[in-house]
Amino acid sequence: MPNAIRLPAAGVFLGRAQVAGIAHPLVVTVRGDAVVDITSRHAPTVSDICEMDDPAGYVRAAAGRPVGGLDAIAANSLAAAPRLPRLLSPVDLQAVKASGVTFVVSLLERVIEEQARGSAEKAVAIRNDIAALIGHDLSKLRPGSPEAMQIKAKLVERGAWSQYLEVGIGPDAEIFTKCQPMSSVGFGADVGLLPVSTWNNPEPEIALVASSAGRIVGATLGNDVNLRDVEGRSALLLGKAKDNNASASLGPFIRLFDGEFTVDDVKKADVHLSVEGKDGYRLEGSSSMAEISRSPEELIAAAMGPHHQYPDGIVLYLGTMFVPSKDRGVAGQGFTHHIGDVVTISTEKIGALVNRVRLSPDCPPWDYGVRALMKDLAAANML
């Protein structure tokens, strides 16, 4: 199993780690080859740092102590070694939300899922029908524009309108809850699938981190684990398809915005995916954030503002254009995970997020929430 986090040489990184003998998660950064504990009474959580006027400046100057080498802690995380320092999801108190259908390829595939009602066998024929009706390239179509509304009218007339096309080219973005605060998993952790799902895939994404005021302070990588058959049966099953034990992965760290890394770097990023199966199967692909149909700022504004506040900040998955359709096994049935798959999501300027696929009931249960965190921080005199 690969253990390379592959952080760039430059950058200000913020995350969380668990160390034996300390009940509460540590707030950490990376300095050289070392992971450094910067937890303090002034900033006992990642959320506290993200609320600061200059999070990157604070992390860069914060006093701290090394807890181990980065490569060694990455290896511990992949091995799930409970007595050794290991990485956790880099966020804590923030709401974890996701935006869907933000790329044309994702848009068309969601329509196919809906029309196929969860049947992978029907997907090829439906894909061809949709392409004949509206074409493959909607990349220059601005959601909510007059041109988009003309396409909507055409599809309604043909009886082919879809709720996924509504959020893909209509005026309103799709924003949903991916998981509860404190329940996301990090680098090296298992990610979970519901046992009822037989058609599923990773969703490699960049996730933005914003303060309670809506100011975007950094970015991390995410796997918005997706159950295509469950959501395809009905969009009302979105919660069942998306929010399960260990179904939201984030990491390896938040790269904080500073003079060297900004939201413009997110907009230009290429997101790479690889899936390696125990059966020797290998899948690789990439997507370009330049092809997103709604800007990161627009998506943050859709999620929070005068209409909805998040006092502890927010993490927002930005969506993906990469939908693996390469057959794995039976011809025409496309890709689906096998237990034991290793998923690596990476970008040049944020690093690499690595997870192994299991069934959700077999992943470690989520048993450490906000109440436990506050209790442990208080006992450590951090509050």
DRENMI-99525 format. One record per atom (N, C-alpha, C): x, y, z; residue in three letters. Coordinates in steps of 0.2 Angstrom, whole numbers, plus 5000, padded with zeros to 4 digits. Atoms other than C-alpha are relative to their C-alpha. Last residue first. Layout:
<rs>
XYZAla ...
</rs>
This chain:
<rs>
500649965001Leu 494951275137Leu 500050055006Leu 500049965007Met 496551185135Met 499450044999Met 499949924999Asn 496751135153Asn 500150044994Asn 499449995002Ala 496950945148Ala 500250085001Ala 499650044995Ala 495350895157Ala 500850024999Ala 500149974994Ala 494451035147Ala 500549975005Ala 499749945000Leu 495150975131Leu 500050045007Leu 499250015000Asp 494650805135Asp 500450065000Asp 499850034994Lys 492850855139Lys 500749995001Lys 500149954995Met 492650965124Met 500249985007Met 499549965001Leu 493250825113Leu 500050065005Leu 499450034998Ala 492050705120Ala 500650045000Ala 500150004993Arg 490550815118Arg 500749975003Arg 499849944997Val 491150855100Val 500050005008Val 500349945002Gly 491250675095Gly 500150065003Gly 499749944997Tyr 492250525097Tyr 499850064997Tyr 500250004993Asp 491350355094Asp 500350065003Asp 499949934998Trp 491350345075Trp 499750005007Trp 500649964999Pro 491450155072Pro 500250075002Pro 500149984993Pro 493050085065Pro 499450045001Pro 499649954998Cys 492650015048Cys 500050025007Cys 499350034999Asp 491849845046Asp 500550055002Asp 500050034993Pro 490049915047Pro 500749975002Pro 500149964994Ser 490550035033Ser 499949975007Ser 500749984999Leu 491149905021Leu 499950045007Leu 500350054996Arg 492949925017Arg 499350015000Arg 500850015000Val 493950025005Val 499849945004Val 500250075002Arg 495750085009Arg 499349995001Arg 500550044995Asn 496250265010Asn 499949934997Asn 500050085001Val 497650375003Val 499549975005Val 500550034995Leu 497550575002Leu 499949924998Leu 500350065002Ala 499050644992Ala 499649985006Ala 499750064998Gly 499850824992Gly 499549944998Gly 500350024993Ile 499050994992Ile 500349935002Ile 499949954995Lys 500051084978Lys 499749985007Lys 499349984999Glu 500250944965Glu 500150055006Glu 499849945004Thr 498650864967Thr 500750025002Thr 499449954999Ser 498250694974Ser 499950064995Ser 500249945003Ile 496850564977Ile 500650055001Ile 499549954999Thr 497450384981Thr 499750064996Thr 500249945004Val 496150244983Val 500550065002Val 499649944997Val 496750074989Val 499950064995Val 499749955004Asp 495449934985Asp 500450065004Asp 499350005000Gly 495249814999Gly 500350044995Gly 499749994993Ile 493449774996Ile 500749995000Ile 499950074997His 493049784977His 500350025007His 499450014995His 492449954971His 499949925001His 500250004993Thr 491349964955Thr 500549985005Thr 499550014994Phe 491750014938Phe 499649995006Phe 499649944997Gly 490649994922Gly 500449985006Gly 500249994994Gln 489349854919Gln 500450065004Gln 500549954999Gly 489549854901Gly 499750025006Gly 500149955005Ala 490649704900Ala 499450045001Ala 500550015005Val 490749604917Val 499950064995Val 500450065000Gly 492349624926Gly 499549994994Gly 499650044995Arg 492849804930Arg 499749935000Arg 500350064997Asp 492249904915Asp 500549965005Asp 499650065003Lys 492950074913Lys 499749945003Lys 500550045004Ser 491550204918Ser 500449944997Ser 499750065003Pro 492550294932Pro 499449964997Pro 500550054998Val 491650464935Val 500349944996Val 499850075001Phe 492850604936Phe 499649955002Phe 500250025007Met 492050774934Met 500249934999Met 499550035005Thr 492150804953Thr 499749994993Thr 500250045006Gly 491250904966Gly 500549974996Gly 500149965006Leu 491851054977Leu 499749964994Leu 499750035006Tyr 491850974994Tyr 499750034994Tyr 500450015005Leu 491451105007Leu 500349974994Leu 499650035005Val 492151125024Val 499549984995Val 500350055005Ile 491251245035Ile 500649974996Ile 499750015006Gly 491551365050Gly 499749944996Gly 499450035000Asp 491151345068Asp 500449994993Asp 499649964996Pro 489751475068Pro 500749975001Pro 499750064998Tyr 488951405052Tyr 500650035005Tyr 499449994997Gln 487651525046Gln 500349945003Gln 499850054996His 486351505033His 500650015003His 500650065000His 485251625023His 500249945005His 500649984996Pro 486351775027Pro 499549955001Pro 500149935001Gly 487851675021Gly 499450035004Gly 500149964994Met 488251495019Met 500050074998Met 500050044994Ala 488151355006Ala 499950045006Ala 500650045000Ala 487751454990Ala 499949965007Ala 500649964998Ala 489051574995Ala 499349974999Ala 500049984993Ile 490351434996Ile 499450055002Ile 500350054997Leu 489751374979Leu 500150015008Leu 500750005001Glu 489951544971Glu 499749945004Glu 500449954996Glu 491651564978Glu 499350005000Glu 500050024993Pro 492251394972Pro 499750055004Pro 499349994997Ser 491651444954Ser 500049985008Ser 500149954995Arg 490151354946Arg 500750025004Arg 500549965003Ser 490351254930Ser 499850065005Ser 500550004995Ile 492051174935Ile 499550054997Ile 500650025003Glu 493151144920Glu 499350005004Glu 500249955004Ala 494651234927Ala 499349994996Ala 500549954997Met 494551114941Met 499950064996Met 499749935000Ser 495350984929Ser 499550055003Ser 500549955002Ser 495050804931Ser 500350075002Ser 499949934997Ser 496150654932Ser 499550044998Ser 500349955004Gly 496150464929Gly 500250075003Gly 499749934999Glu 496950304934Glu 499650054996Glu 500349955003Leu 496250124937Leu 500350075001Leu 499849934999Arg 497149974942Arg 499750054995Arg 500449955004Tyr 496549794944Tyr 500350075002Tyr 499649985005Gly 497849674952Gly 499750054995Gly 500050055006Asp 496549574961Asp 500550024995Asp 499650064998Lys 497049664977Lys 500049954995Lys 500450054996Gly 496349824969Gly 500549945002Gly 499650065001Glu 497349984965Glu 499649955004Glu 500350054996Val 496250144962Val 500449934999Val 499850065002Ser 497150304956Ser 499649955005Ser 500350064997Leu 496450474955Leu 500449944998Leu 499850065003His 497250644950His 499749945005His 500150054995Val 496550814953Val 500149934997Val 500250065003Asp 497250954941Asp 499949955006Asp 499750064998Ala 497251124950Ala 499749944995Ala 499650035005Lys 496851284941Lys 500349935001Lys 500449995007Lys 495351344951Lys 500449974995Lys 500550055000Val 496251284967Val 499750004994Val 499650065001Asp 497851384963Asp 499549945000Asp 499950015007Asp 496651534961Asp 500449944998Asp 500650035003Val 495951504978Val 500250004993Val 500649964999Thr 497751554985Thr 499449964996Thr 500550045002Phe 499451474988Phe 499350035001Phe 499750055004Glu 501151564989Glu 499449954997Glu 499849975006Gly 500551724997Gly 500249954994Gly 499549954998Asp 499551635010Asp 500250034993Asp 499949955005Phe 498051515009Phe 500550055003Phe 500349944999Leu 498151365021Leu 500250054995Leu 499449955002Arg 498551195015Arg 499650075000Arg 500249945003Ile 497351085025Ile 500650044998Ile 500049944995Phe 498150915029Phe 499650064996Phe 499850024994Pro 498050735022Pro 500150065005Pro 499349994998Gly 496650765021Gly 500550004994Gly 499749935001Leu 494850725020Leu 500750005002Leu 499249994999Ser 493850565019Ser 500250074998Ser 499749935002Ala 491950555020Ala 500750005002Ala 500249985007Ser 491050385020Ser 500350064998Ser 499450005004Ala 491850315036Ala 499950024993Ala 499450004996Asn 490150275044Asn 500649994995Asn 499950074996Asn 488850325032Asn 500650005004Asn 499849994993Asp 488250495024Asp 499949935004Asp 499449964999Lys 488250485005Lys 500250005007Lys 499450015005Ala 487050354998Ala 500650035002Ala 499850074999Lys 485850345013Lys 500649994996Lys 499750014993Gly 485750535014Gly 500349935001Gly 499449975000Leu 485450544995Leu 500449995007Leu 499650044996Leu 484050424996Leu 500750035000Leu 500250004993Leu 482850554991Leu 500449965004Leu 499649954997Ala 483750564974Ala 499950015008Ala 500449944999Ser 482950394970Ser 500550055004Ser 500750034999Arg 483550224964Arg 499650065001Arg 500350005006Gly 485150314957Gly 499349975000Gly 500349935002Glu 485650374974Glu 499649994993Glu 500549984995Val 485750184980Val 499750074998Val 500650035000Asp 486550124964Asp 499550025005Asp 500449985006Arg 487850254962Arg 499349965000Arg 500450065002Leu 488450234980Leu 499650024994Leu 500650005004Asn 489750374981Asn 499749934999Asn 500250075002Val 491250404993Val 499350004997Val 500750004999Asp 491550594993Asp 499749934998Asp 500350055003Asn 493450574994Asn 499350005002Asn 500550044997Gly 494250734999Gly 499849954995Gly 500250055005Leu 495850844997Leu 499449965003Leu 499850064999Thr 496151005007Thr 499749954994Thr 500350065004Ala 495951185004Ala 500449945002Ala 499650065002Gly 496251345014Gly 499649954996Gly 499350004997Val 495651505022Val 500449954997Val 499750065002Ile 493951545012Ile 500850005002Ile 499349995003Arg 493151685021Arg 500349934999Arg 500050015007Gly 491251645024Gly 500750014997Gly 500249945004Ala 491151735041Ala 500049994992Ala 500749994999Ser 491151565050Ser 499750074996Ser 500249984993Ser 492751525042Ser 499350015001Ser 500249934999Ala 492951435026Ala 499950015007Ala 500249994992Val 493851265022Val 499950085000Val 499849944998Leu 493751215003Leu 499950005008Leu 500449974995Ala 493751034998Ala 500250075003Ala 499749954996Ile 494550974982Ile 499550025005Ile 500249935000Glu 493850814975Glu 500550045004Glu 499549964998Pro 494050634970Pro 499950074999Pro 500049935003Glu 492450544970Glu 500550045002Glu 499849954996Pro 492650354974Pro 499950074996Pro 499449975002Asn 491450234966Asn 500350055005Asn 499749954996Asn 489950124969Asn 500750024997Asn 499849955005Trp 488849994961Trp 500250065003Trp 499650045004Thr 488449844972Thr 500350044994Thr 499849975006Ser 487849934987Ser 500449954996Ser 500550015006Val 486849845000Val 500250024994Val 500050065003Pro 488449825011Pro 499549994995Pro 500650034997Leu 488550015013Leu 500049934997Leu 500550015005Leu 490350065008Leu 499449975004Leu 500550055000Gly 491650135020Gly 499450004995Gly 500649965002Val 493350225019Val 499449944999Val 500550045005Asp 494750145029Asp 499450054999Asp 500550034997Ala 496050275036Ala 499649964995Ala 499850074998Gly 497750305029Gly 499449975003Gly 499550045003Phe 497450495028Phe 500149935003Phe 499449975003Gly 495950555037Gly 500449964996Gly 499450034999Val 494150515042Val 500650034996Val 499650025006Ser 492650625043Ser 500649965002Ser 500150075002Ser 491550605059Ser 500449994994Ser 499650054997Met 492050755069Met 500049934998Met 499349984998Pro 490750875062Pro 500349945005Pro 500049954994Gln 489350775054Gln 500750025002Gln 499950034993Cys 489450705037Cys 499950055005Cys 499650065001Lys 489150745019Lys 500149965006Lys 499650024995Thr 487750875021Thr 500349934999Thr 500350054995Phe 487050935005Phe 500549995005Phe 499650004994Ile 487251084993Ile 499749955004Ile 500250054995Glu 486551074975Glu 500550005006Glu 499550064999Ala 486751234966Ala 499849955005Ala 499950024993Asp 485251344961Asp 500549945000Asp 499749954996Pro 485051434945Pro 500349985007Pro 500549954998Gly 484851284933Gly 500350055005Gly 500049945005Ile 486251204923Ile 499550055003Ile 499449995004Gly 486851064935Gly 500050064995Gly 499449974996Val 485551084948Val 500650014996Val 500349944997Glu 484051054936Glu 500650045004Glu 499949955004Leu 485050934926Leu 499850075003Leu 499349995000Tyr 485150824941Tyr 500250064995Tyr 499849964994Gln 483250844944Gln 500850015000Gln 499750044995Ser 483050774926Ser 500150055006Ser 499749964994Trp 482150834911Trp 500149965006Trp 499450034998Ala 481950704897Ala 500350045006Ala 500150054994Gly 480150724893Gly 500649975003Gly 499950075002Arg 480550794876Arg 499949955005Arg 500450015006Glu 479750964879Glu 500149934998Glu 500750014997Val 480550964897Val 499549984994Val 500050064997Leu 482250944888Leu 499349985003Leu 499950055005Lys 482051084876Lys 499949935003Lys 500650005003Ala 481451204890Ala 500049944995Ala 500550034995Lys 482951154900Lys 499350004997Lys 499950085000Ile 484051184885Ile 499549975005Ile 500350025007Gln 483251364883Gln 500149925000Gln 500750004999Met 483551394902Met 499749974993Met 500250064996Ala 485351354900Ala 499349995001Ala 499850055004Glu 485551484886Glu 499849935004Glu 500550015005Pro 484651614896Pro 500149944996Pro 499949955006Ser 485951584910Ser 499449994996Ser 500449954999Gly 485551484926Gly 499950064995Gly 500650024997Pro 487051384925Pro 499650065002Pro 500049974993Arg 488351454913Arg 499349985003Arg 500749984998Leu 488551334898Leu 500050035007Leu 500049925001Lys 490351334892Lys 499350035002Lys 499549974996Ser 490651154898Ser 500050085000Ser 500349954997Leu 489051084891Leu 500550055004Leu 499649944998Asp 489950974879Asp 499550065003Asp 499650024994His 489250794877His 500350075003His 499350005002Gly 487750834866Gly 500449995006Gly 499749944998Ile 485950874872Ile 500850014998Ile 500549954999Leu 484850744864Leu 500350075001Leu 500349995006Ala 486150624856Ala 499550065001Ala 499549965004Ala 487150634872Ala 499750024993Ala 499949944998Ile 485650584882Ile 500550044996Ile 500649975001Asp 485250434871Asp 500150085003Asp 500049985007Asn 487050374871Asn 499450044998Asn 499549955001Arg 487150384890Arg 500050024992Arg 500349934998Ile 485450294891Ile 500650054999Ile 500549985004Ala 486150144881Ala 499750075002Ala 499749985006Val 487750134891Val 499550024995Val 499649945000Ala 486950144908Ala 500250024993Ala 500349965005Lys 485650004906Lys 500450074999Lys 500150035007Glu 486749874913Glu 499750054995Glu 499449985004Ala 487349984928Ala 499949974993Ala 499850065004Ser 485549974935Ser 500650024995Ser 499650054996Gly 485250094949Gly 500349954996Gly 500350024994Arg 483650174942Arg 500549955003Arg 499950074999Ala 484450184925Ala 499749975006Ala 500450035005Gln 483650354922Gln 500149935000Gln 500749994999Glu 484350424938Glu 499549964995Glu 500250034994Glu 486050354936Glu 499350005001Glu 500050075002Ile 486150414918Ile 499849965006Ile 500650015004Val 485650594924Val 499949924998Val 500650004995Arg 486950584937Arg 499449994997Arg 500050064996Glu 488250534924Glu 499449995005Glu 500350065004Leu 487750674913Leu 500049945003Leu 500749985001Leu 488050804927Leu 499749944996Leu 500450024994Ser 489650724933Ser 499350014999Ser 500050075000Val 490350744915Val 499649975006Val 500450025005Val 489750924915Val 500049924999Val 499650005006Phe 490550974931Phe 499549964995Phe 499749945001Thr 489651044947Thr 500549994993Thr 500149995007Val 488450904949Val 500350074998Val 500050055005Gly 488550904968Gly 499950034993Gly 500449985005Ser 489151014982Ser 500049954994Ser 499850025007Ala 489650944998Ala 499650034995Ala 500550005006Lys 489550995016Lys 500349984994Lys 499750035006Val 490550955032Val 499549994995Val 500550045004Ala 490151075046Ala 500349974994Ala 500349985006Gln 491751125055Gln 499449964998Gln 500649984998Leu 492151065073Leu 499650034994Leu 500450034994Asp 493550955068Asp 499350035001Asp 500549954997Val 494550965052Val 499749975006Val 499749944998Pro 496250885047Pro 499550055002Pro 500249955004Ser 495550705047Ser 500250075002Ser 500750005000Leu 496650605058Leu 499850054994Leu 500349955003Leu 498550565056Leu 499249995001Leu 500350015006Arg 499450435067Arg 499650074998Arg 500349945003Pro 500650435081Pro 499749994993Pro 499549965003Leu 500950255087Leu 499750064997Leu 499649974995Arg 499950155099Arg 500650044998Arg 500349964995Pro 498450125088Pro 500550035005Pro 499650024993Ala 499450075073Ala 499750045005Ala 500550004994Ala 498150085059Ala 500349985006Ala 500050074997Ala 499450025046Ala 499550005006Ala 500350055005Leu 499050175034Leu 500049935004Leu 500749995002Ser 499150295048Ser 499749954996Ser 500450024995Asn 500750225055Asn 499350014999Asn 500050075000Ala 501550245038Ala 499649975006Ala 500450025006Ala 501050425037Ala 499949925000Ala 500749994997Ile 501750455055Ile 499549984994Ile 500150054995Ala 503450375049Ala 499250015002Ala 500150065004Asp 503450485033Asp 499849945005Asp 500650005004Leu 503050645043Leu 499949934996Leu 499849985006Gly 504350615057Gly 499449994995Gly 499750065004Gly 503750615074Gly 500150034993Gly 500350064998Val 502850715088Val 500249944996Val 500150055005Pro 503850875086Pro 499749945003Pro 499550054999Arg 503551015098Arg 499949944995Arg 500350065001Gly 502651185095Gly 500649955002Gly 499550054996Ala 502751365096Ala 499749935000Ala 500250034993Ala 501651455083Ala 500649955003Ala 499749974994Ala 502451565070Ala 499949965006Ala 499350005002Arg 501951475053Arg 500450025006Arg 499750065000Val 500351425061Val 500750004998Val 500050034993Tyr 499851605066Tyr 500449935000Tyr 499549964996Gly 500351675049Gly 500149975007Gly 499450025003Ala 499351545039Ala 500650035004Ala 499850074998Pro 497851575050Pro 500749984998Pro 499550025004Asp 497851765047Asp 500249935002Asp 499949965005Asp 496351845054Asp 500549984995Asp 499549954999Met 495951695065Met 500050054993Met 500449934998Glu 494351595063Glu 500550065001Glu 500349985006Cys 495351445054Cys 499650075001Cys 499549975005Ile 496451435069Ile 499750034994Ile 499849944997Asp 494951405081Asp 500550044996Asp 500649955001Ser 494151275069Ser 500350075003Ser 499849985006Val 495851175070Val 499550064998Val 500350035006Thr 495551165088Thr 500250034994Thr 500050074999Pro 496451205104Pro 499749964995Pro 500350035006Ala 496951375098Ala 500049935001Ala 500349955005His 497351495112His 499749974994His 500649984997Arg 497451355125Arg 499750064996Arg 499949964994Ser 498751275114Ser 499350025003Ser 500649994996Thr 498951135101Thr 500250055006Thr 500149934999Ile 500451165090Ile 499450025004Ile 500649994996Asp 501050985089Asp 500050085002Asp 499949964994Val 502350975075Val 499450015004Val 500749984999Val 502450835061Val 500150035007Val 500350014993Ala 504250835056Ala 499350025000Ala 500250075000Asp 505150815039Asp 499649985006Asp 499450055003Gly 505351005036Gly 499749935000Gly 499449965001Arg 504051085047Arg 500549964998Arg 499450035002Val 502251015046Val 500650054999Val 499749975007Thr 500851075056Thr 500649964998Thr 499350015002Val 499850995071Val 500150044993Val 500049965006Val 498251015081Val 500750004998Val 499649955000Leu 498250865093Leu 499950044994Leu 499649995006Pro 496750755096Pro 500550065000Pro 500349965005His 496250735114His 500450004994His 500750025002Ala 496650595125Ala 499750044994Ala 500349945000Ile 498550605125Ile 499249994998Ile 499949974993Gly 499350445131Gly 499750075000Gly 500250054994Ala 499550375113Ala 500250045006Ala 499350034997Val 499650515100Val 499849975006Val 500250034994Gln 498150565088Gln 500749975002Gln 499650064999Ala 498550695074Ala 499749975007Ala 500150034993Arg 497650845067Arg 500349935000Arg 500350075000Gly 498050955052Gly 499949985008Gly 500350004994Leu 498751125046Leu 499649935000Leu 500550065000Phe 499951145032Phe 499750005007Phe 500250004993Val 500851305027Val 499449955001Val 500750004998Gly 501651285010Gly 500050005008Gly 500249944996Ala 503351245002Ala 499349995002Ala 499549984996Ala 504151074998Ala 499850075004Ala 499549965003Pro 502551004991Pro 500550035005Pro 500149934999Leu 501750865001Leu 500550044996Leu 499849965005Arg 501850694994Arg 499850075000Arg 500549944999Ile 500850605007Ile 500250054994Ile 499849935001Ala 501750445001Ala 499550055000Ala 500049964994Asn 501250285010Asn 500350074999Asn 499549945001Pro 500850174995Pro 499950045007Pro 500449945000Met 500050005000Met 500450065000Met 
</rs>
